[in-house]
């Protein structure tokens, strides 16, 4: 069970690291901009899903004071130009590795 939990946590962290590295071309939007542009409803990510991410539009901030799994969202555009709003679980940035 501990091995499974560790694998899930590492998968989430690797997904976040991959997505965070794509942040260079990130177009930051405010909540007001998203609501006026008709942001699609958030859909919970499942690790079995194949993602088609052409461009990351925005990502929620990951708390620095939490050392536990937290919910995050990412708004992205796929290769067909359609926007998607994905919700996923990631480990908070407040953990100290000794």
NUVOTOR-778528 format. One line per field, with one value per atom (N, C-alpha, C): atom name; x, y, z; residue number from 1. Coordinates in Angstrom, 3 decimals. Layout:
N
site <- CA / ...
xx <- X / ...
yy <- Y / ...
zz <- Z / ...
pos <- NUM / ...
This chain:
98
site <- N / CA / C / N / CA / C / N / CA / C / N / CA / C / N / CA / C / N / CA / C / N / CA / C / N / CA / C / N / CA / C / N / CA / C / N / CA / C / N / CA / C / N / CA / C / N / CA / C / N / CA / C / N / CA / C / N / CA / C / N / CA / C / N / CA / C / N / CA / C / N / CA / C / N / CA / C / N / CA / C / N / CA / C / N / CA / C / N / CA / C / N / CA / C / N / CA / C / N / CA / C / N / CA / C / N / CA / C / N / CA / C / N / CA / C / N / CA / C / N / CA / C / N / CA / C / N / CA / C / N / CA / C / N / CA / C / N / CA / C / N / CA / C / N / CA / C / N / CA / C / N / CA / C / N / CA / C / N / CA / C / N / CA / C / N / CA / C / N / CA / C / N / CA / C / N / CA / C / N / CA / C / N / CA / C / N / CA / C / N / CA / C / N / CA / C / N / CA / C / N / CA / C / N / CA / C / N / CA / C / N / CA / C / N / CA / C / N / CA / C / N / CA / C / N / CA / C / N / CA / C / N / CA / C / N / CA / C / N / CA / C / N / CA / C / N / CA / C / N / CA / C / N / CA / C / N / CA / C / N / CA / C / N / CA / C / N / CA / C / N / CA / C / N / CA / C / N / CA / C / N / CA / C / N / CA / C / N / CA / C / N / CA / C / N / CA / C / N / CA / C / N / CA / C / N / CA / C / N / CA / C / N / CA / C / N / CA / C / N / CA / C / N / CA / C / N / CA / C / N / CA / C / N / CA / C / N / CA / C / N / CA / C
xx <- 0.826 / 0.000 / 0.868 / 1.939 / 2.838 / 3.508 / 3.868 / 4.498 / 3.547 / 2.284 / 1.281 / 1.107 / 1.013 / 0.867 / 2.088 / 3.260 / 4.483 / 4.499 / 4.066 / 4.037 / 3.048 / 1.892 / 0.892 / 1.425 / 2.062 / 2.620 / 3.716 / 4.587 / 5.659 / 5.106 / 4.072 / 3.451 / 2.878 / 2.227 / 1.665 / 2.744 / 3.835 / 4.937 / 5.607 / 5.750 / 6.378 / 5.484 / 4.166 / 3.233 / 3.370 / 3.406 / 3.520 / 4.843 / 5.938 / 7.238 / 7.233 / 6.641 / 6.559 / 5.742 / 4.622 / 3.761 / 4.394 / 5.103 / 5.738 / 6.844 / 7.530 / 8.580 / 8.014 / 6.751 / 6.102 / 5.597 / 5.894 / 5.349 / 5.979 / 7.074 / 7.734 / 6.779 / 5.987 / 5.069 / 3.684 / 3.585 / 2.294 / 1.632 / 0.392 / -0.408 / -1.233 / -0.871 / -1.583 / -2.899 / -3.961 / -5.280 / -5.793 / -6.561 / -7.188 / -8.493 / -9.053 / -10.319 / -11.421 / -11.404 / -12.423 / -12.323 / -11.114 / -10.944 / -11.474 / -11.191 / -11.657 / -13.173 / -13.823 / -15.273 / -15.952 / -15.355 / -15.968 / -15.710 / -14.676 / -14.351 / -14.933 / -15.730 / -16.392 / -15.456 / -14.687 / -13.798 / -14.605 / -14.171 / -14.902 / -14.849 / -15.840 / -15.824 / -14.631 / -14.123 / -12.968 / -13.354 / -12.484 / -12.670 / -11.511 / -11.820 / -10.795 / -9.909 / -8.595 / -7.619 / -7.514 / -7.379 / -7.154 / -5.838 / -4.991 / -3.660 / -3.693 / -4.827 / -4.914 / -5.205 / -5.528 / -5.849 / -4.615 / -4.804 / -3.771 / -4.045 / -3.057 / -3.245 / -2.750 / -3.494 / -3.134 / -3.004 / -1.806 / -1.582 / -0.656 / -1.204 / -0.392 / 0.183 / -0.672 / -0.240 / -0.936 / -0.148 / -0.697 / -1.083 / -2.324 / -2.823 / -2.639 / -3.040 / -2.849 / -2.833 / -2.174 / -2.117 / -2.352 / -3.013 / -3.213 / -1.900 / -1.792 / -0.612 / -0.665 / 0.493 / 0.604 / 1.079 / 0.352 / 0.728 / 2.095 / 2.858 / 4.190 / 4.156 / 3.007 / 2.929 / 2.161 / 1.927 / 1.162 / 2.021 / 2.105 / 2.824 / 1.807 / 0.960 / -0.100 / -0.612 / -1.318 / -1.901 / -2.922 / -2.865 / -3.806 / -4.352 / -5.512 / -6.105 / -5.530 / -5.236 / -4.729 / -5.507 / -5.477 / -6.144 / -5.193 / -5.421 / -4.653 / -5.615 / -5.540 / -6.304 / -5.336 / -5.687 / -4.782 / -5.549 / -4.798 / -5.342 / -4.797 / -5.659 / -5.199 / -4.760 / -4.354 / -3.836 / -4.899 / -6.168 / -7.257 / -7.706 / -7.047 / -7.382 / -8.491 / -8.959 / -10.016 / -9.405 / -10.053 / -9.588 / -10.171 / -9.345 / -9.748 / -9.326 / -10.122 / -9.839 / -9.702 / -8.480 / -8.204 / -7.902 / -8.511 / -8.235 / -7.447 / -6.406 / -5.568 / -5.045 / -4.512 / -3.954 / -2.442 / -1.856 / -0.405 / 0.021 / 1.252 / 1.755 / 2.075 / 1.673 / 1.995 / 3.496 / 3.953 / 5.386 / 5.988 / 5.233 / 5.699 / 6.450 / 6.761 / 7.455 / 8.951 / 9.579 / 11.030 / 11.629 / 12.570 / 13.262 / 14.584 / 14.757 / 16.010 / 16.779
yy <- -1.189 / 0.000 / 1.250 / 1.243 / 2.397 / 2.593 / 1.494 / 1.574 / 2.192 / 1.800 / 2.351 / 3.845 / 4.254 / 5.679 / 6.467 / 5.925 / 6.596 / 6.724 / 5.685 / 5.725 / 6.767 / 6.861 / 7.856 / 9.261 / 9.465 / 10.779 / 11.163 / 10.221 / 10.506 / 10.773 / 10.059 / 10.308 / 11.704 / 12.124 / 13.469 / 14.524 / 14.291 / 15.251 / 15.319 / 14.177 / 14.200 / 14.904 / 14.725 / 15.447 / 16.933 / 17.338 / 18.754 / 19.309 / 18.578 / 19.048 / 19.234 / 18.292 / 18.392 / 19.599 / 19.788 / 20.918 / 22.235 / 22.250 / 23.481 / 23.903 / 22.947 / 23.304 / 23.931 / 23.703 / 24.310 / 25.708 / 26.237 / 27.509 / 28.708 / 28.536 / 29.654 / 30.439 / 29.763 / 30.434 / 30.586 / 30.515 / 30.523 / 31.884 / 31.885 / 33.108 / 33.148 / 34.037 / 34.109 / 34.847 / 34.276 / 34.884 / 35.060 / 36.086 / 36.272 / 35.503 / 35.328 / 34.622 / 35.345 / 36.680 / 37.462 / 37.229 / 37.169 / 36.921 / 35.542 / 34.539 / 33.192 / 33.109 / 33.779 / 33.679 / 34.389 / 35.465 / 36.167 / 35.441 / 34.646 / 33.935 / 32.527 / 32.188 / 30.886 / 29.721 / 29.748 / 28.646 / 27.368 / 26.287 / 25.026 / 24.552 / 23.774 / 23.264 / 22.327 / 22.320 / 21.484 / 20.007 / 19.207 / 17.757 / 17.112 / 16.166 / 15.502 / 14.625 / 14.823 / 14.038 / 12.634 / 11.666 / 10.276 / 9.856 / 9.158 / 8.793 / 7.922 / 7.320 / 6.504 / 7.342 / 8.622 / 9.493 / 9.830 / 9.890 / 10.393 / 11.888 / 12.716 / 14.154 / 14.691 / 15.634 / 16.320 / 17.802 / 18.201 / 19.571 / 20.257 / 21.209 / 21.987 / 23.215 / 23.865 / 25.094 / 25.211 / 25.482 / 25.714 / 27.185 / 27.452 / 28.825 / 29.350 / 28.562 / 28.966 / 27.747 / 27.911 / 26.863 / 27.507 / 26.786 / 27.311 / 27.235 / 28.086 / 28.081 / 26.889 / 26.288 / 25.190 / 25.803 / 25.579 / 26.209 / 25.762 / 26.733 / 26.455 / 26.027 / 26.197 / 25.904 / 24.623 / 23.794 / 22.560 / 21.368 / 20.380 / 19.149 / 18.007 / 18.068 / 17.077 / 17.205 / 16.216 / 16.340 / 17.486 / 18.297 / 19.407 / 19.348 / 19.943 / 20.010 / 21.207 / 21.014 / 22.075 / 22.010 / 23.093 / 23.121 / 23.661 / 23.226 / 23.708 / 23.924 / 25.103 / 25.426 / 25.297 / 24.475 / 24.260 / 24.163 / 24.292 / 24.183 / 22.913 / 22.140 / 20.918 / 21.214 / 20.176 / 20.354 / 20.818 / 20.717 / 21.184 / 22.596 / 23.214 / 24.574 / 24.660 / 23.538 / 23.541 / 23.691 / 24.495 / 24.688 / 23.616 / 23.185 / 22.201 / 22.707 / 22.403 / 22.784 / 21.494 / 21.154 / 19.887 / 20.115 / 19.309 / 19.339 / 18.078 / 18.226 / 17.091 / 17.252 / 16.191 / 16.212 / 16.258 / 17.143 / 17.293 / 17.484 / 17.157 / 17.331 / 18.799 / 19.341 / 20.718 / 20.917 / 22.152 / 22.447 / 22.651 / 22.378 / 22.645 / 21.503 / 20.443 / 19.300 / 19.556 / 19.202 / 19.312 / 17.931 / 17.824 / 16.547 / 16.596 / 15.765 / 15.724 / 14.493
zz <- 0.000 / 0.000 / 0.000 / 0.832 / 0.871 / -0.481 / -1.142 / -2.458 / -3.469 / -3.417 / -4.317 / -4.084 / -2.821 / -2.500 / -2.964 / -2.773 / -3.215 / -4.736 / -5.436 / -6.906 / -7.395 / -6.752 / -7.135 / -6.881 / -5.736 / -5.409 / -6.403 / -6.732 / -7.687 / -9.078 / -9.474 / -10.777 / -10.829 / -9.756 / -9.695 / -9.743 / -9.028 / -9.039 / -10.399 / -11.071 / -12.391 / -13.398 / -13.276 / -14.147 / -13.906 / -12.633 / -12.320 / -12.831 / -12.668 / -13.144 / -14.651 / -15.365 / -16.821 / -17.223 / -16.563 / -16.899 / -16.484 / -15.369 / -14.912 / -15.865 / -16.488 / -17.433 / -18.698 / -18.969 / -20.130 / -19.834 / -18.650 / -18.207 / -18.914 / -19.648 / -20.318 / -21.208 / -22.023 / -22.919 / -22.330 / -21.017 / -20.339 / -20.426 / -20.852 / -20.908 / -19.632 / -18.716 / -17.444 / -17.630 / -17.106 / -17.155 / -15.749 / -15.535 / -14.232 / -14.204 / -13.017 / -12.868 / -13.628 / -13.603 / -14.316 / -15.824 / -16.363 / -17.797 / -18.162 / -17.330 / -17.616 / -17.619 / -16.670 / -16.589 / -17.753 / -18.271 / -19.394 / -20.708 / -20.774 / -22.003 / -22.025 / -21.043 / -21.047 / -20.820 / -19.753 / -19.425 / -19.244 / -19.869 / -19.707 / -18.261 / -17.825 / -16.450 / -16.234 / -14.996 / -14.669 / -14.693 / -15.290 / -15.364 / -14.603 / -13.726 / -12.920 / -13.807 / -13.701 / -14.465 / -13.888 / -14.763 / -14.392 / -15.037 / -14.296 / -14.798 / -16.041 / -16.351 / -17.555 / -18.801 / -18.618 / -19.753 / -20.578 / -21.877 / -22.783 / -22.943 / -22.642 / -22.726 / -24.063 / -24.610 / -25.846 / -25.489 / -25.049 / -24.610 / -25.605 / -26.333 / -27.264 / -26.562 / -25.722 / -25.061 / -23.718 / -22.678 / -21.348 / -21.254 / -20.882 / -20.772 / -19.359 / -18.365 / -16.974 / -16.074 / -14.916 / -13.902 / -12.552 / -11.656 / -10.310 / -9.534 / -8.520 / -7.667 / -6.716 / -6.463 / -5.512 / -4.190 / -3.084 / -1.813 / -1.314 / -0.786 / -0.244 / 1.218 / 1.883 / 3.305 / 3.605 / 2.605 / 2.782 / 2.360 / 3.228 / 2.904 / 2.870 / 1.861 / 1.685 / 0.256 / -0.238 / -1.575 / -1.608 / -2.668 / -2.863 / -4.286 / -4.488 / -5.816 / -6.570 / -7.827 / -8.693 / -10.004 / -10.751 / -12.052 / -13.114 / -14.325 / -15.459 / -16.623 / -17.210 / -18.403 / -19.572 / -20.554 / -21.676 / -22.989 / -24.060 / -25.416 / -26.040 / -26.703 / -27.351 / -28.790 / -29.516 / -30.876 / -31.857 / -31.471 / -32.335 / -31.977 / -30.986 / -30.586 / -29.555 / -29.019 / -28.015 / -26.626 / -25.777 / -24.410 / -23.492 / -22.551 / -21.551 / -20.184 / -19.180 / -17.808 / -17.005 / -16.627 / -15.964 / -14.484 / -13.641 / -12.210 / -11.881 / -11.058 / -10.711 / -9.291 / -8.743 / -7.392 / -7.483 / -6.685 / -6.653 / -5.194 / -4.886 / -3.526 / -3.298 / -2.156 / -1.799 / -1.722 / -1.887 / -1.897 / -0.508 / 0.556 / 1.907 / 2.569 / 1.853 / 2.444 / 2.477 / 3.591 / 3.690 / 3.536 / 2.616 / 2.398 / 3.146 / 4.170 / 4.940 / 4.625
pos <- 1 / 1 / 1 / 2 / 2 / 2 / 3 / 3 / 3 / 4 / 4 / 4 / 5 / 5 / 5 / 6 / 6 / 6 / 7 / 7 / 7 / 8 / 8 / 8 / 9 / 9 / 9 / 10 / 10 / 10 / 11 / 11 / 11 / 12 / 12 / 12 / 13 / 13 / 13 / 14 / 14 / 14 / 15 / 15 / 15 / 16 / 16 / 16 / 17 / 17 / 17 / 18 / 18 / 18 / 19 / 19 / 19 / 20 / 20 / 20 / 21 / 21 / 21 / 22 / 22 / 22 / 23 / 23 / 23 / 24 / 24 / 24 / 25 / 25 / 25 / 26 / 26 / 26 / 27 / 27 / 27 / 28 / 28 / 28 / 29 / 29 / 29 / 30 / 30 / 30 / 31 / 31 / 31 / 32 / 32 / 32 / 33 / 33 / 33 / 34 / 34 / 34 / 35 / 35 / 35 / 36 / 36 / 36 / 37 / 37 / 37 / 38 / 38 / 38 / 39 / 39 / 39 / 40 / 40 / 40 / 41 / 41 / 41 / 42 / 42 / 42 / 43 / 43 / 43 / 44 / 44 / 44 / 45 / 45 / 45 / 46 / 46 / 46 / 47 / 47 / 47 / 48 / 48 / 48 / 49 / 49 / 49 / 50 / 50 / 50 / 51 / 51 / 51 / 52 / 52 / 52 / 53 / 53 / 53 / 54 / 54 / 54 / 55 / 55 / 55 / 56 / 56 / 56 / 57 / 57 / 57 / 58 / 58 / 58 / 59 / 59 / 59 / 60 / 60 / 60 / 61 / 61 / 61 / 62 / 62 / 62 / 63 / 63 / 63 / 64 / 64 / 64 / 65 / 65 / 65 / 66 / 66 / 66 / 67 / 67 / 67 / 68 / 68 / 68 / 69 / 69 / 69 / 70 / 70 / 70 / 71 / 71 / 71 / 72 / 72 / 72 / 73 / 73 / 73 / 74 / 74 / 74 / 75 / 75 / 75 / 76 / 76 / 76 / 77 / 77 / 77 / 78 / 78 / 78 / 79 / 79 / 79 / 80 / 80 / 80 / 81 / 81 / 81 / 82 / 82 / 82 / 83 / 83 / 83 / 84 / 84 / 84 / 85 / 85 / 85 / 86 / 86 / 86 / 87 / 87 / 87 / 88 / 88 / 88 / 89 / 89 / 89 / 90 / 90 / 90 / 91 / 91 / 91 / 92 / 92 / 92 / 93 / 93 / 93 / 94 / 94 / 94 / 95 / 95 / 95 / 96 / 96 / 96 / 97 / 97 / 97 / 98 / 98 / 98
